[in-house]
Amino acid sequence: MISKILIYEVHYSNFNRYVIPLSKYFVENEVSEKVVMVYDSFVEKEKIKKNLNKKITNRNISKVYKELKKKDNNSDIIFINYSYRIPDLYWTYKLKKIGVRCYQQQHGMYAEFLERSFLGYFSAINRKITYFKYLFYFLLKLKASVFLYLINKDFVKSENVNNLISEKFKKKIELIQSDHIFVWGDYWKKWFMKNHFYKSVDQFTTIGNPDYHVFIKNRVQNVEKDKVCYIAQTFVEDGRMDRVDYKKIIDKISETFKEQLLIKLHPRSDKTIFESVINNGGELLYDFPITGYYIGHYSSLLALAINEDANVFLLEINNEKIPHYFLNSANKVFYNIEELCHTIIRKDRLESSQEISYFFENKETHPFEIITNFLINII
């Protein structure tokens, strides 16, 4: 049995969606003696759902790190984080230095260079301060190489800089890499090797798409073929798109489809953006509905829709390129909302050309079980 597992996140919604279920699985299946859900000072911890299991605790990661730093041996402790954001990489670096084994679990769709606004990326003031502190820690401690990598992956987005890092600074980047990554499909192994300079496919394990087990498998679904589902994304909430521009799109589809429209909200969706949906008789949901038509951009939940053999139509907005695996596996990509709405009204059926399972695999074995088997075998 593992002595202690630390699971780190930076958003309260991801604690509720990912961290708590995984923590419960670990303690209920006696994988670990103790699970500590660790967070940074900027996390809205009051919004994290309460957990009654005494073997699961919530703690500030800085305090946990100070305690572990005093120990002689931390090899019996596991650290799991959910992304390659600046705080994830900061704590991976710090904990690896004191002997903790560090792992990463994919939590969504990744793009080579995701469009971000600089200030929007850091959002609230407490988050800004912490992110800047971690960013400049890397500049001072690991010099220009890691700092350049962090700035490029989130803001500059230059292929030339990426190539320079790959040629000159790979050794430095290894210091902030996870020991192993659990990915949703085999495609992501090469993606991480290309974009984050991992050495080998042996550093990855494919666990499948967890959304399949959350929303589809072992659940009775009401099929509503005449309904249209829009899968919301956090363009506004993450500071990547102006609220007025995004709301125009929502207002258009709500006015077009009225009571036919179902909005699959993101856990962090601002519901006030979707007021016109309610006013026109539509519905807001957190669950994933089975419908005849789906509208989206590049949410990983689109993989569920594609695997359900529905009509999946994508809309490119905000100058954010849709990844190639959705371009080829969706029924059609549109560049204006009017044409998309007219296509659904006409009930056009367009065939896709590519399987999605290489990118988002639906495994019969639950992802938590695959992660557990891996961790137990390395202890």
C-alpha positions in Angstrom: 0.0 0.0 0.0 1.2 3.5 -0.8 2.0 5.6 2.2 0.5 8.9 1.0 -0.9 10.3 -2.3 -1.0 14.0 -2.9 -3.4 15.2 -5.6 -3.0 18.8 -6.8 -5.3 21.1 -8.7 -5.7 24.9 -9.3 -9.5 25.1 -9.9 -12.2 24.2 -7.4 -14.3 22.8 -10.2 -11.6 20.3 -11.1 -11.3 19.3 -7.5 -15.0 18.4 -7.6 -15.0 16.7 -10.9 -11.6 14.9 -10.9 -9.8 15.0 -7.6 -12.5 14.0 -5.2 -13.7 10.9 -7.2 -10.1 9.7 -7.6 -9.3 10.3 -3.9 -12.4 8.3 -2.9 -11.4 5.5 -5.2 -7.9 5.3 -3.7 -9.1 5.1 -0.1 -12.1 2.8 -0.8 -9.8 0.3 -2.7 -7.0 0.6 -0.1 -4.5 1.9 -2.6 -3.1 4.4 -0.2 -3.2 4.8 3.6 -4.0 8.5 3.2 -4.9 10.9 0.3 -4.2 14.7 0.7 -6.0 17.0 -1.8 -3.4 19.8 -2.0 -4.2 23.3 -3.3 -2.5 26.7 -3.6 -3.4 29.9 -1.7 -5.4 31.3 -4.6 -7.8 28.3 -4.9 -11.4 29.0 -3.8 -11.3 26.1 -1.3 -14.7 27.0 0.2 -16.2 25.9 -3.1 -14.6 22.4 -3.0 -17.3 19.9 -2.0 -17.0 18.5 1.5 -15.7 15.0 2.0 -16.6 13.0 5.0 -13.9 10.2 4.7 -11.3 10.7 7.4 -8.5 9.3 5.2 -9.0 12.2 2.7 -7.9 15.7 3.8 -7.5 19.1 2.2 -4.3 21.0 2.8 -2.2 23.9 1.5 0.6 22.5 -0.6 3.2 24.9 0.7 2.6 23.5 4.3 2.8 19.9 3.1 6.0 20.6 1.2 7.7 22.1 4.2 6.9 19.0 6.2 8.1 16.6 3.5 11.3 18.6 3.0 12.3 17.7 6.6 12.0 13.9 5.8 15.0 11.8 4.8 13.1 9.7 2.3 9.9 10.5 0.4 10.0 7.7 -2.2 6.8 6.2 -0.7 4.8 9.3 -1.5 3.0 9.9 -4.8 2.2 13.3 -6.3 -0.5 13.6 -9.0 -1.4 16.7 -10.9 -3.6 17.4 -13.9 -1.8 19.5 -16.3 1.4 21.3 -17.4 0.4 24.8 -16.1 3.0 26.9 -14.4 1.9 25.9 -10.8 1.8 22.2 -11.8 5.3 22.4 -13.1 6.6 24.4 -10.2 5.4 21.8 -7.6 6.6 18.9 -9.8 10.1 20.4 -9.8 10.1 21.1 -6.0 8.7 17.7 -5.0 10.9 15.7 -7.4 13.9 17.4 -5.8 13.0 15.9 -2.4 12.3 12.4 -3.7 8.6 12.4 -4.3 7.4 10.4 -7.3 5.4 12.8 -9.7 2.7 11.8 -12.1 0.4 13.7 -14.4 -3.2 12.8 -15.5 -4.6 14.3 -18.7 -7.8 16.2 -17.9 -9.0 17.5 -21.2 -8.2 18.3 -24.8 -4.8 19.9 -25.4 -3.7 22.2 -28.3 -0.2 23.0 -29.5 -0.7 26.7 -28.9 -4.0 27.7 -27.2 -4.9 31.4 -27.7 -4.8 33.3 -24.4 -4.9 36.8 -23.2 -2.0 37.6 -20.9 -4.0 39.1 -18.0 -6.9 36.7 -18.5 -4.6 33.8 -18.1 -3.7 34.9 -14.6 -7.3 36.0 -13.7 -7.8 37.0 -10.1 -5.2 39.0 -8.2 -4.1 36.1 -5.8 -3.7 33.8 -8.8 -1.7 36.5 -10.6 0.7 37.0 -7.8 1.3 33.3 -7.3 1.7 32.5 -11.0 4.2 35.4 -11.4 6.1 34.2 -8.3 6.5 30.7 -9.8 7.3 32.0 -13.2 10.2 34.2 -11.9 11.4 31.4 -9.6 12.1 29.4 -12.7 13.9 32.3 -14.3 16.2 32.8 -11.3 16.6 29.1 -10.4 16.8 27.4 -13.8 17.8 30.4 -15.9 16.4 31.3 -19.4 15.7 27.8 -20.8 12.7 26.8 -18.6 11.5 30.4 -18.5 11.5 30.6 -22.3 9.6 27.3 -22.5 6.9 28.5 -20.1 6.5 31.9 -21.9 6.4 30.2 -25.3 3.9 27.5 -24.5 1.3 29.9 -23.1 1.9 33.3 -24.8 4.5 33.6 -27.6 3.5 30.4 -29.3 6.4 30.2 -31.7 7.4 27.0 -33.5 10.9 28.4 -34.0 11.2 28.9 -30.2 9.9 25.4 -29.7 12.5 24.0 -32.1 15.3 26.0 -30.3 14.2 24.5 -26.9 14.1 21.0 -28.4 17.7 21.4 -29.8 19.3 23.2 -26.9 17.5 22.9 -23.6 15.9 19.5 -23.3 18.0 18.5 -20.3 16.7 21.5 -18.3 13.1 20.8 -19.3 13.4 17.3 -17.9 13.7 18.9 -14.4 10.0 20.0 -14.5 8.6 16.9 -16.3 6.4 14.3 -14.6 7.9 10.8 -14.1 4.9 9.3 -15.9 1.7 10.6 -17.6 -1.7 9.0 -17.9 -3.3 10.0 -21.2 -6.7 9.6 -22.8 -5.6 8.1 -26.1 -2.4 6.9 -27.8 -2.1 10.1 -29.8 -1.2 12.2 -26.8 2.0 10.3 -26.2 3.6 11.7 -29.3 1.9 15.1 -28.6 3.7 15.4 -25.3 7.0 14.2 -26.8 6.7 16.9 -29.5 5.4 19.8 -27.5 6.8 19.1 -24.0 10.0 17.2 -24.9 9.4 13.9 -23.3 11.8 11.2 -24.5 9.9 8.0 -24.9 6.4 6.5 -25.3 7.3 4.4 -22.2 6.7 7.5 -20.1 3.0 7.2 -20.8 0.0 4.9 -20.1 -3.3 5.2 -22.0 -6.2 5.1 -19.5 -9.0 6.0 -21.9 -11.5 8.8 -21.9 -12.9 9.2 -18.3 -15.9 11.2 -19.6 -17.1 7.9 -21.1 -17.4 6.4 -17.6 -18.8 9.6 -16.1 -21.5 10.3 -18.7 -22.2 7.2 -20.8 -21.2 3.7 -19.5 -23.6 2.0 -17.1 -26.2 4.8 -17.3 -29.7 4.8 -18.8 -29.8 7.5 -21.3 -32.9 9.2 -22.7 -32.3 9.7 -26.4 -33.7 13.0 -27.7 -33.0 12.9 -31.4 -34.8 16.1 -32.2 -32.9 18.1 -29.6 -29.8 20.2 -30.3 -27.0 20.2 -27.7 -24.5 23.0 -27.4 -21.3 22.1 -25.5 -20.2 25.2 -23.6 -16.5 26.1 -23.2 -14.9 28.6 -20.8 -13.8 31.2 -23.4 -15.1 34.1 -21.3 -14.3 32.6 -17.8 -10.7 31.9 -18.8 -10.2 35.4 -20.3 -9.8 34.2 -23.8 -12.8 35.9 -25.4 -14.9 39.0 -24.9 -18.2 38.3 -23.2 -20.2 40.3 -25.7 -18.8 38.4 -28.6 -19.4 35.0 -27.1 -22.9 35.9 -25.9 -23.8 36.8 -29.5 -23.2 33.2 -30.5 -25.3 31.9 -27.6 -28.1 34.3 -28.3 -28.2 33.2 -32.0 -28.5 29.5 -31.3 -31.0 30.1 -28.5 -33.2 32.3 -30.8 -32.9 29.7 -33.6 -33.7 26.5 -31.7 -35.6 27.7 -28.7 -37.0 24.8 -26.7 -35.1 22.3 -28.8 -31.8 23.6 -27.3 -29.9 22.0 -24.5 -26.7 23.6 -23.1 -24.2 21.2 -21.6 -22.5 23.6 -19.2 -18.9 23.5 -18.2 -18.5 23.2 -14.4 -17.1 26.7 -14.4 -19.7 28.2 -16.8 -21.1 31.6 -15.9 -24.8 30.9 -16.2 -25.7 34.6 -16.8 -24.1 34.2 -20.3 -26.9 31.8 -21.2 -29.9 33.8 -20.0 -31.4 33.9 -23.5 -31.5 30.1 -23.6 -33.9 30.0 -20.6 -35.9 33.0 -22.0 -36.4 31.0 -25.2 -37.5 27.8 -23.5 -34.2 25.9 -23.7 -32.5 24.1 -20.8 -29.1 24.3 -19.0 -27.6 20.9 -18.0 -24.4 19.7 -16.3 -25.1 16.1 -17.4 -24.3 15.0 -20.9 -27.5 14.5 -23.0 -27.9 12.1 -25.9 -29.3 14.1 -28.8 -29.4 14.1 -32.6 -27.3 17.2 -33.1 -24.3 18.7 -31.3 -22.7 22.1 -31.7 -19.3 22.7 -30.2 -15.8 24.1 -30.8 -13.1 21.7 -29.5 -14.2 20.5 -26.1 -13.1 16.9 -25.3 -16.8 16.1 -24.7 -17.2 16.2 -28.4 -15.5 12.8 -28.5 -18.5 11.4 -26.7 -20.9 12.9 -29.2 -18.8 11.5 -32.2 -18.8 8.1 -30.6 -22.6 8.2 -30.2 -22.9 8.5 -34.0 -24.7 11.8 -33.8 -24.4 14.8 -36.1 -21.5 16.9 -34.7 -21.0 20.4 -36.1 -18.1 22.5 -35.1 -17.8 26.3 -35.1 -14.4 28.0 -35.3 -14.5 31.2 -33.2 -12.0 33.6 -31.6 -9.3 32.7 -34.1 -8.7 29.5 -32.2 -7.9 26.7 -34.6 -9.8 23.4 -34.2 -7.5 20.5 -33.8 -7.1 18.2 -36.7 -8.6 15.1 -35.0 -11.9 17.0 -34.6 -11.7 18.6 -38.0 -11.7 15.1 -39.6 -14.0 13.2 -37.2 -16.8 15.8 -36.9 -19.5 16.0 -39.6 -18.6 19.6 -40.7 -16.7 22.7 -39.5 -18.4 26.1 -39.9 -16.9 29.6 -39.7 -20.2 31.5 -39.1 -23.1 30.7 -36.8 -25.8 31.5 -39.4 -24.7 28.8 -41.8 -24.4 26.2 -39.0 -27.9 26.9 -37.8 -29.3 26.7 -41.3 -27.6 23.3 -41.8 -29.3 21.9 -38.7 -32.7 23.3 -39.6 -32.4 21.6 -43.0 -31.4 18.4 -41.2 -28.4 17.8 -43.4 -26.4 14.7 -42.7 -22.7 14.8 -43.5 -20.3 11.9 -43.1 -17.1 12.2 -41.1 -13.8 10.6 -42.3 -11.9 9.6 -39.2 -12.2 7.5 -36.1 -11.9 9.4 -32.8 -10.7 6.5 -30.6 -7.0 7.1 -31.3 -7.3 10.4 -29.5 -10.1 9.7 -27.0 -10.4 6.0 -26.4 -13.5 4.5 -24.7 -12.0 1.7 -22.5 -14.2 -0.8 -20.8 -11.8 -0.8 -17.8 -12.2 2.3 -15.6 -9.3 4.8 -15.8 -8.9 4.8 -12.0 -8.3 1.0 -12.1 -5.6 1.4 -14.7 -3.9 4.2 -12.7 -4.1 2.1 -9.6 -2.6 -1.0 -11.2 0.3 1.1 -12.5 1.0 2.7 -9.1 0.8 -0.5 -7.2 3.3 -2.2 -9.6 5.9 0.5 -9.1 5.9 0.5 -5.3 
